[in-house]
Amino acid sequence: MNPAGGNGAPYTFSWDDTFCVAVPLSVGINDINGDEAAFIYPNPSIDGVIVIKDVDISDLIVVDMKGRIVDVEILKAERDACMIQLSESGIYQCRWRSENNMRVARVIVQKQR
C-alpha cells in the first residue's frame, strides 16, 4: 500500500478485529468551496472537539454516516468560528451557512481508548 495519499499526504491506519481503515492525515480542511478559505481543525480529532472557522457562520448541522443529526447549532449572532464536541468516534458531515453560502465538509473523530 502506498504510504502517501494522492497529494503526497501520509495516511494513518486504524485496526480492529476485522479490517483496517486508511485515512489521509491532515490538520484541517482548507478552501472548502474554492472561493473563500474555511478551516476545520483538528481533523482528525482525537478528543471529539472540532473548530470550524469561516466568515459569518449562522447555523451548523452535524450528521453521522447513518444520516442521523447529532448536533445542531443555531447562532443568534453570526460568528467567525464555532466549536462543537462530538462524543463518539466516527466520520461526520458538517454543514453550515456562511455569508449566504452553504458549506459541507467531512470530519473524523478518532477517540483514544
N, C-alpha and C positions, 0 to 999 in steps of 0.2 A: 504494500500500500504506500502511496506517495505521502510522505510526512508533511508536505506543504499543500495548501489549497491552491485553487486556480490562480489566485492573485499573489501567491507566494506566502500566504499566512499559514503558520503552523496549526496543527489540529490538536485538540485534547481528546482523550479517549475515556469512555466511561463503560465499565464492565459490570454485568450482573451474571446470574447463573446461566442465562440463555443466549445473550447476544452482546455485541459491542456497538456503541454509537460513537461515530467520529464527528466532532463539531468544530468548525473553524474557530480559533481563538480570536477574540477582539476585545478591545477595551471600550468600544462604543460603536454606534451606527451613525455615520456622518452623511449629511446631504441626502436625506431620505427621498424627497421628491425631485431633487435635482435643481430646484430654484433657490431656496434659501437653506442655510445649514440648520440642522436639528441634531441633537445629540441624545443618546440613551446610554447611560453608564451606571454601574459597570455591567457589561454584557459579555459573558455570562456573569450572573450574580451568585455568590456563594452563601449570602445571608438572606436573600429574598428582597433586599432593598434595591429599588430601581429609581433613578432620577431621569426625568425627561426634561430636556432644556430646549425650548423653542420660543418663538415670538408670540406673545399673547395667547397662551393656552386657555381655552374657556371651558372645555369639558374633556373627560378622558374615560374610556371604557376598556377594560382588560378582559379578554376572553381566553379560556383554555382551549386545548386542541380538540376537545369534545364539543365545543361551541357553547359551553356554559359561561355566563357572565360571572366573573369572580370579583370584580371591583368596578365601581362607577364613581367618578369624582365630577361633581358639577361645581365649578368655581364661581363664587359670587363676583369676584373681580378677576379680570384677565391677568395671568401671571406669566413670567418668563421661564418658570420651572415648576415642576410638580414631582413630589416624591411619593412612591407607593411602596407598600410592604406586601409581598406575596408569601404565603405560609407554606406552600407545597412546592417541591421540586417539579419541574416540567418546562414545557415550551408554551409561551403565551403570545397572543397577538394584542398589541396596544393600539388603540385607535383614538386619535384626539383631533380636535378642531383648533386651528391656529391661523389667525388672520384670514378668515373665510375659506381656508383650505382644510380638507380632511386628510390627515396623515395616518399611515399604518406602518407598524414595524413589529418584528418578531423579537421577543426577549427570551432568554434562557435562564432558569433558576436551577442551580446545582447545589442543594443544601448538603452540608457535610454531615455524615452520620456519627 
